[in-house]
Structures are given as structure tokens and as C-alpha cells.
Amino acid sequence: MTRKRIIAIVLLAVLIALGAVSAYALYKIEVDVVSGITILNAGGTKGTVLVVYHPGIYDFQARITYAFANGLASNGYRVEITTASGQAPTDLSKYSLLVLGSPTYASNPAPPLSRYLSSLGDLKGKPTVVVCTAAGNSAVAKMKSAVEDSHGVVVDSLELLTSDGQAEAKAAQEANQLTLP
């Protein structure tokens, strides 16, 4: 085999590998992840919170979401957590707060979370918290705008960076200090 042919085969293999990795990443970003509802602090007396998030490619968003949810639970709320999908609750009448969590992709929230928010229609003034994770570009402003366009009231927003070693503690602390109007 000639040197040029070996180089061509190696380059082709690298391109195929990159294509496969890119396809997998796009799939993970776009696909709805269906999960059941996890309940924290079932006896919470301050109200019931629905936390809906997209887990993303890595586990960072899930860790942040659960840290935030645990902070709400320790603050006295009953917390119901699920992923953004067609199976997530759309009747928000029993919830005193909606929390939306999304990783950031190309300065945008994850498509499944955007689709979920669209499926809710009119939020009718529902207090909402936006929790976005990022590696540097923010989706918080877009999520806040989408919530407000759906007639929700953003009572808090949080952007946590993957490079912040204290991100989970910050999320829990922010939730623990949250008070609803």
C-alpha cells in the first residue's frame, strides 16, 4: 500500500468517526427524553413545584436541576421533577411554581424544552424560574422571553457555567432562598 493511500484511509476513518459523533450529539440535543415524575419532599407545605428539564448530552444539567430541586424541597416545597417530553404534565393548575431547566446549545435552549414550553400555551401568569447551564453562551434571555411571551412571570433566572466548581451549591442555595409572591 502506498503512503498516500494509507493517509486517505486514515482521513476517511477520521471523517466517519467525526460524522458519527456529530450525529449522536445532534440526536441527544433534539430528542425528547421521557421519564417518570420524581417527587421530593412529598409533605411540603409551601406549595407544589413542577420542575421540567432537558438532561442534554452530559449530566451537568441533571445535576444542576436536582440541586435546585433539593434546595426547593429543603425550603418547604413539594417538588415534582420530570424531563421535557410529550409525557410531561401540561395542566399546571396544581403547581404554585414552574421551573424550566435547559442546557445551552448555540446560545439557545434545548429544543425539547422549547417544544414543551410551546405545548403549555398560555401560562396565565404562572410564576416561573429559568435555570440554564452553559459553557459560555447564554440561553437565559431567550427562555425568559419565551416564558413572558406565553404570559408567564419569571420570578428568578439562573445561569450556571460548566466551569464553575460551585455550580450545584449555588443552584441549591438560590432555590433555598426563593420566595414566591
N, C-alpha and C positions, 0 to 999 in steps of 0.2 A: 504494500500500500504506500502511496506517495504521501509526503508531508502535507500537501495541500488537501488531499482527500481526508486525512485524519483531522485536520483543522476544521474542515467543512462539517464532518460528522460531529465533532465536539460542539461546534457552534449550533448546529441543528438540535442537538440534545439539550443544550442550554436554553434555546428558544422554546422548545417544547415544555421544558420544566417551568420556565417563567410563565408561559401561557396557562399551564395547569394551576399554578399558584394564583395567578391573577383571576382566573375563572372561579376558583374556590373562594377567594376574598370577596368578589362581587356577589357570589351566591350568599355568603354569610351576611353581607350588608343588606341585601334585598329581601331575604326570605323571612316570613313570619315564623317566629319560634313559639310553638304552642306549649303552654304549661298550665298546671292547675293553679289554684289560689293557695298561697301560704298565708297563714294567719299568725300574727304576732300580738301578744297581749290581748287575748280574747275577752278579757274582762275590763278593757279600757273604758274609762268613764268620760273622757273629754270629747268623744266623738269617734266616728269610723272614717278611716282614711283609705282611699284606693291608690295604690302605687302601681303604675304601669310603666314598664321599661323594655328597651330592646337590649339584649345582652351583648350584641356586637361580636367582633372577631375574637377579642381577648376577654379575660374575665374581669377586667378593670371596672367596667360599667356595672356588672352584677355586684361586685364588692362594694362599690360606692352606693348603689341602690340599697343594698341590705344594711349598710352602715347608717344611711339616712333613715331607713325604716326602723331600725333598732333604736335610733335616737327619738323618733316619734313615739315608739312604744314605751320607752322609759319616761317620756313626757306625759304619759297617761292616755294615749290614743290606742284604739284598736286599729291594727294595720292589716290590710289585705293586699298581698303582693302578687302580681302576675305579669306575664310578658305581653307585649303588644301583638295581638293577633285577632282574627275573627272570633276567637273564643273568649276574649276579654270582655268583662261587663261593659255594657253601653248605657244601662239605666243607672244614672248617678244619684238618684233621689235619696238613697240611704247614706250617702257619703257626705261628710262635712268638709272634706278636702280631697283634691285630686293632685297626685304627684306624678309628673311625667319625666322619665329618665332616658337619656339618649347619648350614645357616643356621637362624636362629630366626624363626618366624612366630607371632605372637600368643602369645609365651612358650613355644612348642612346637617340637620338632624337625620338620624337613620330613617330611611323610607318607611319601614313598618310602623314606627311611632307616628310619623306624619299621616300615614293612612288611618291609623287608629284614631287620631285626633279628628280627622275629617269625618270618620264614621260616627262620631259623637254628635255632630250637628251643633245645635245651639247649646252652649254650656250654661245659659241662663244665670250668669253671674257667679258661677261656681268658683270658690277660691281655689287657686291652682299654684303649685310650686313647680318650677322647671329646674331640673338637675342635669347638666350636660358635662360630659367628660371630653377632654381634648388633648391633643399633642401640641397645641399652639393656636389653632383657629377656632373661633367661637361660633356655636350654633345657638347660643342663648338668645340673642336678639331675634333670630328667626322664629324660635319656639315661642317666645313671649308674644311676638306679633301674631303668630298663628292662633294662640290662645285668645288674645284680645279680639282678633277677627271673628272668633267663634263665640264672642260675648262672655268669655271667662275673665276672672280677675286674678292677675298674677300677684300673689301676696309675698312671694320670695323667689329668687332665682340664684342659682349657684353654678359656677363653672369650676371644675377641678381638673388639674393637669396631671397627666400620667407621670410626669417627672416629679411631682410633689409627694415626698415620702410620708407626709402627714394628711393626705387627702381623705382617707377613711375617717380619721379622728375629726377632721374639720366638718365632714358631712354629718357625722353623728352629733357633734356639738351644735351645728346650725339647726338641725331638726329638734334637738332637745330644748332649744331656746325659742322655738317657733310658737307664737301665739296667734290665734285666729281672731278676726274682728267679731 
